[in-house]
């Protein structure tokens, strides 16, 4: 059986996988769904302001340490693709599979800011105007308006990732492209890039961005 570590995208917590987790567990798998530092309901302003991409990668690696996980499948949604890439690079061979679920796939020196579209960059700036350190969640599709969403640490979106190349040695790497929001997805170019890379398997899923909520059965079936 597989040990899954599920990492949400910006503004979201472990609850975003709430429909997928029981499906995986009923199939006999071990599942850890994370809420990243700065996104927890009781995190104070200091915690939010100080959280960055390194912090979030450490959240994943710390879980591998605590749970003595030696062969993990890391699943990252959206911004979570940045996190699982950084974590896998630091995990010392304890990651056997990466699944980027409509998620960013960075190279060394990239950031969520540099990889996304101008429209998203503008939304990051506008969303952080109130505090200067936390980006308020957007209130339009494809993200929906779930009241559990939290302001997202701005530093994590603009910090560049540092990769040693270890992430490229993860035995299996999957990219899932959600094709149901073609008018605004930032991942079309990434899909084309990864299709040309023999180290990646690229799959299409006919849903909007939040596939794990729109089609949890299809996501769970793909993961297994």
Beta strands, then each sheet from edge to edge (+ up, - down):
strand 1: 3-7
strand 2: 30-34
strand 3: 72-77
strand 4: 95-101
strand 5: 134-135
strand 6: 152-153
strand 7: 172-178
strand 8: 201-205
sheet 1: 2+ 1+ 3+ 4+ 7+ 8+
sheet 2: 5+ 6-
end
